[in-house]
Amino acid sequence: MLKLTDEQLVAAYSQGDNKAFDTLLSRYETKLFGYIMQFVKNRDLANDIFQETFVKAIMMIKQGRYVETGKFSAWLTRIAHNLVIDSFRQGKTENAVSNDEDSVDILNRRELCDGNIEDFMISNDITADVRRIIMALPASQREVLIMRFYRNMSFKEIADATNVSINTALGRMRYAILNMRRIANEHDIALSV
């Protein structure tokens, strides 16, 4: 079972082989839980979202709604991401404030806003600066960085795709991050608010 690809395991599970799903679960549980935790910062909530992610994946596979359009891990991560967003939305509605009270002015409370034009402009500027810095990196470092952060590939997948060892892929990533910091410092670019 461990040697089968994700797609082969999904196909086996959809045909009734529960061990195939156990293999998928063990293959991605640590990475997926870590991904969820980085957003919610609450172990109990992360556990709930993690379990809900796999329940939703099971239902979709059993209903024949999993379409092999790429990587199973990306599909699973997208489910988790949507559930994290749903959790944040639910939290915002539960913490709603009434404007019926005279002491509460919801029109003038920044913490209750989703964002404003200034936040949007700053975010766009930071994104543009990051893109320019990435384009200034040597090609091999830029390639690894894009694969890791924009394509969500593991270092093993990156090493296979670029025909280098995992250590070389890790080294390129390390140098890419160091070079990004250096370029940002040299040009006095703030990469966060």
C-alpha positions as CSV (number, residue, x, y, z in Angstrom):
1,M,0.0,0.0,0.0
2,L,2.7,2.5,0.9
3,K,4.2,2.3,-2.6
4,L,1.0,3.2,-4.3
5,T,0.4,6.8,-5.6
6,D,-2.2,9.0,-4.1
7,E,-4.5,8.5,-7.1
8,Q,-4.1,4.7,-6.9
9,L,-5.0,4.9,-3.2
10,V,-8.1,7.1,-3.9
11,A,-9.2,4.6,-6.6
12,A,-8.8,1.7,-4.2
13,Y,-10.7,3.4,-1.5
14,S,-13.5,4.4,-3.8
15,Q,-13.8,0.6,-4.6
16,G,-14.1,-0.2,-0.9
17,D,-10.5,-0.7,0.3
18,N,-10.5,1.2,3.7
19,K,-6.8,0.5,4.2
20,A,-6.1,2.7,1.2
21,F,-7.6,5.7,2.9
22,D,-5.7,4.8,6.1
23,T,-2.5,5.1,4.1
24,L,-3.6,8.5,2.6
25,L,-4.4,9.7,6.1
26,S,-1.1,8.7,7.6
27,R,0.7,10.2,4.5
28,Y,-0.8,13.7,5.0
29,E,-2.0,14.0,8.6
30,T,1.1,15.8,10.0
31,K,1.4,18.2,7.1
32,L,-2.3,19.0,7.0
33,F,-2.6,19.5,10.7
34,G,0.4,21.8,10.7
35,Y,-1.2,23.8,7.8
36,I,-4.4,24.2,9.7
37,M,-2.7,25.2,13.0
38,Q,-0.7,28.0,11.3
39,F,-4.0,29.7,10.7
40,V,-6.3,28.9,13.6
41,K,-3.6,28.8,16.4
42,N,-6.0,26.7,18.5
43,R,-5.3,23.0,18.9
44,D,-9.0,22.0,19.6
45,L,-10.3,24.0,16.7
46,A,-7.5,22.7,14.4
47,N,-8.5,19.1,15.4
48,D,-12.1,19.8,14.5
49,I,-11.2,21.2,11.2
50,F,-8.7,18.4,10.5
51,Q,-11.4,15.8,11.2
52,E,-14.0,17.7,9.2
53,T,-11.5,17.9,6.2
54,F,-11.1,14.1,6.1
55,V,-14.8,13.5,6.6
56,K,-15.5,15.8,3.7
57,A,-12.8,14.1,1.6
58,I,-14.3,10.7,2.4
59,M,-17.8,11.8,1.4
60,M,-16.6,13.3,-1.9
61,I,-14.6,10.2,-2.8
62,K,-17.5,7.9,-2.0
63,Q,-19.9,10.1,-4.0
64,G,-17.5,9.9,-7.0
65,R,-16.9,13.7,-6.8
66,Y,-13.1,13.5,-6.6
67,V,-11.8,14.4,-10.0
68,E,-8.1,13.7,-10.6
69,T,-7.1,17.2,-11.7
70,G,-3.7,17.3,-10.1
71,K,-2.3,16.3,-6.7
72,F,-4.5,14.7,-4.0
73,S,-2.5,16.7,-1.4
74,A,-3.5,20.0,-3.1
75,W,-7.1,19.0,-3.2
76,L,-7.1,18.0,0.5
77,T,-5.3,21.3,1.4
78,R,-8.0,23.2,-0.5
79,I,-10.7,21.5,1.5
80,A,-9.0,22.4,4.7
81,H,-8.4,25.9,3.6
82,N,-12.1,26.4,2.8
83,L,-13.0,25.0,6.2
84,V,-10.6,27.4,7.9
85,I,-12.2,30.3,6.1
86,D,-15.7,29.0,7.0
87,S,-14.6,28.8,10.7
88,F,-13.4,32.4,10.6
89,R,-16.6,33.6,9.0
90,Q,-18.6,31.7,11.6
91,G,-16.5,33.2,14.4
92,K,-17.2,36.7,13.0
93,T,-21.0,36.3,13.0
94,E,-20.9,34.8,16.5
95,N,-19.0,37.9,17.7
96,A,-21.4,40.4,16.1
97,V,-22.0,43.7,18.0
98,S,-25.3,45.4,18.1
99,N,-25.4,49.2,17.2
100,D,-28.5,49.5,19.4
101,E,-26.4,50.5,22.3
102,D,-25.4,54.1,22.4
103,S,-21.9,53.4,23.8
104,V,-21.0,51.2,20.8
105,D,-20.2,52.8,17.5
106,I,-19.6,50.0,15.0
107,L,-19.0,52.4,12.2
108,N,-15.8,53.7,13.9
109,R,-14.2,50.5,15.2
110,R,-11.3,49.2,13.1
111,E,-11.1,45.8,14.8
112,L,-14.6,45.0,13.5
113,C,-13.8,45.8,9.9
114,D,-12.7,43.3,7.3
115,G,-10.3,45.8,6.0
116,N,-10.2,49.2,4.3
117,I,-8.7,50.7,1.2
118,E,-5.5,51.6,3.0
119,D,-5.0,47.9,4.1
120,F,-5.8,46.8,0.6
121,M,-3.2,49.2,-1.0
122,I,-0.5,48.2,1.5
123,S,-1.1,44.5,0.9
124,N,-0.9,45.1,-2.9
125,D,2.3,47.1,-2.5
126,I,3.9,44.3,-0.4
127,T,2.8,41.7,-2.9
128,A,4.3,43.7,-5.7
129,D,7.6,44.1,-3.8
130,V,7.8,40.4,-3.0
131,R,7.3,39.6,-6.7
132,R,10.1,42.0,-7.7
133,I,12.4,40.5,-5.1
134,I,11.6,36.9,-6.3
135,M,12.3,37.9,-9.9
136,A,15.7,39.3,-8.7
137,L,16.7,35.9,-7.3
138,P,19.0,33.5,-9.3
139,A,16.8,31.2,-11.5
140,S,17.5,28.0,-9.5
141,Q,16.5,29.7,-6.2
142,R,13.5,31.4,-7.7
143,E,12.3,28.0,-9.2
144,V,12.5,26.2,-5.8
145,L,10.8,29.1,-4.0
146,I,7.9,29.2,-6.5
147,M,7.5,25.4,-6.3
148,R,7.5,25.4,-2.5
149,F,5.3,28.4,-1.7
150,Y,3.1,28.9,-4.8
151,R,2.7,25.2,-5.9
152,N,2.8,23.8,-2.4
153,M,5.3,21.1,-3.4
154,S,7.3,19.1,-0.9
155,F,11.1,19.2,-1.0
156,K,11.1,15.6,-2.3
157,E,8.7,16.7,-5.2
158,I,10.9,19.7,-5.9
159,A,14.1,17.6,-5.9
160,D,12.5,15.1,-8.3
161,A,11.1,17.9,-10.6
162,T,14.5,19.7,-10.8
163,N,16.7,16.5,-10.9
164,V,18.7,17.5,-7.8
165,S,19.0,16.0,-4.3
166,I,16.7,17.0,-1.5
167,N,19.6,18.7,0.3
168,T,20.3,20.8,-2.8
169,A,16.6,21.8,-3.0
170,L,16.7,22.7,0.7
171,G,19.9,24.7,0.2
172,R,18.5,26.6,-2.7
173,M,15.4,27.5,-0.6
174,R,17.6,28.6,2.3
175,Y,19.7,30.8,0.0
176,A,16.5,32.2,-1.7
177,I,15.2,33.3,1.7
178,L,18.5,34.8,2.8
179,N,18.8,36.6,-0.6
180,M,15.3,37.9,-0.3
181,R,16.0,39.4,3.1
182,R,19.3,40.9,1.8
183,I,17.6,42.5,-1.2
184,A,14.7,43.8,1.0
185,N,17.2,45.4,3.4
186,E,19.4,46.9,0.7
187,H,16.4,48.6,-0.9
188,D,14.7,49.4,2.4
189,I,11.6,47.3,1.6
190,A,9.2,46.3,4.4
191,L,7.7,42.9,3.7
192,S,5.1,43.1,6.4
193,V,2.9,45.8,8.0
